[in-house]
């Protein structure tokens, strides 16, 4: 794992909030982490902590899995309908009441969520794309972002930072963690696509171990955060090769479907 963080923190704490959650330290009063595929109730091929309503998994099982995550982090967790764009939704007291009383499946279409509301978790669903969790523990504002190839090019990381700043965060106070995602040697793409994406975010340019064109999306996310002055750490685990995580690419190659893990952050 690489780090440009300047705060005193342990990159990965023990998974003490539940068998399926890797916790990251974003400062006092903030609970944040990334789920694995373990600790849930779904059978194969979604086994077992599938958190998505769009995978074909039984809705009751997904609701139970989400309940388990909410128990680990101590708060209801809101999700958006992710569309690989750069829109950000800011959630407040009304949304906290809604997700506490009768959780909807989505807060609306967006690829980033931000809140200054204590006790409202924010979740971002992935299965190879890059999950980003962010917090300013002094300004008391948190956010998440879903950074796939199209979203990264569209500027979703910058839009999330902009929304956090608008809610009172500072670039020197913001901390971010970039979660498990497909790595730069496993995300093979056509050369034209690599050229197109790296023309916007140069740090995404990569090659596979066979020398073919690839994209390093986590490196691109870290570069955008660094360009904004946001200290960040990376959980350097590749979803394509690590069986502890869901991977759309791995499942597609095997002719299967798969679930979704999450990045999650909560103000205590």
Secondary structure, 3 states (H helix, E strand, C coil): CCECCCCCCCCCECCCCCCCEEEECCCCCEEEEEECCCCCCCCCCCCCCCCCCCCCCCHHHHHHHHHHHHHHHCCEEECCECCCCCCEEEECHHHHHHHHHCCCCCCCECCEEEECCCCEEEEEEECCCEEEEEEECCCCEEEEEEECHHHHHHCHHHHHHHHHHHCCCCCCCCEEEECCECCCCCCECCHHHHHHHHCCCHHHEEECCCCCEEECHHHHHHHHHHHCCCEEEECCCECCCCCCCCCHHHHHHCCCCCCCEEEEEEEC
